[in-house]
């Protein structure tokens, strides 16, 4: 372990660096025993994007990010023509 620490201090890399995602969880906030509907990630940085710039201090911290597991489709993308360089057609199904 000591050699890993020395390597990190000299080169800023090695086995001491985190893998990126420090913790994760699959949860269902409306039914504890049900299938998970949300996946959460905890990363050891303060993640700033254009929506949070100026609102959150750029300092040490952590970020918890969530994503919906198996979201419901609200449409599809269909090729517009046989030419792959042309944009496809986006078909939205807002109401059912």
N, C-alpha and C positions, 0 to 999 in steps of 0.2 A: 504494500500500500504506500509506503514511503517513496518508493521509486516512481509510482504513478503520480504522486503529488509533486515531486521534483520535475517530472516530465511536463506536467501541466503548467507549472510556474515558468518553465523555460520556453515552451512552445505554444501554450494556450490551447492545447488539445490533449486528447487521451481519454483514459477510462473514467476520469472524474467528471467529465462533462455529462449533463443529463441527456437523455435520449430524445427530448423534445416534449412529449406529453408525459407529465409526471403522474397523473391519475386520470381515471375515466370511470364512467358509470352509465348503466342503462337503467332508466327509471320510467315508471308510469305514475304521474302525479295524481291521477284521479282514481287509480285502483292499484294499491300496493302489491297485490297478488296477480295482477293481470300482465299481459305481454307488454314489454317496454315500448313506449311511444317516443321517448326522448333519449338521446345520447349526449352526455356531458363530457367535456375534456377540460383538464386543468393544466395550463402551461406556465412555466416559471418566468414569465415576462409580462410587462404591461403592453398589450396589443392595442395599437392606435390605428384607426382608419379614418377616412375623411369625415365620418359622422361624429367622431369623438375628439378630433384635433381641436385643441383650445379648451375643451371641456374637462379633460382628464390630464393631470400632470404627467409628463414623460419622466418617470422615475422608476425605482425598484418596485416590484410587486408581482402579482400573478393575475392571470386572466382565466375566467371560466367561460367557455363557449358551448353553446348547445345547438343541436340539430334535430330535426324531426326524423324519426325512424319510419320508413315506409310511408312517405307522404302520398296523399291521394292525387291522382293525375287530374289536371284541369285542362287538358288538351294534348296536342301532338304537333310534330313538325313533319311536313311532307315535302319531298323534293319538288321544286318548282318546275324544273325541266330536266332533260337528260344531261345537261351541262353542269358538272360538279362545281364549277367556279361561280355559278349563279346562286343567289340566296334561295333558301327554301321558303315554303309557305307555313306560317304559324297559325294553327287552328286552335282557338280558345273555346273551352266549354265552361262558361262562367256559371250558368245555372243548369240544373238537371230536371 
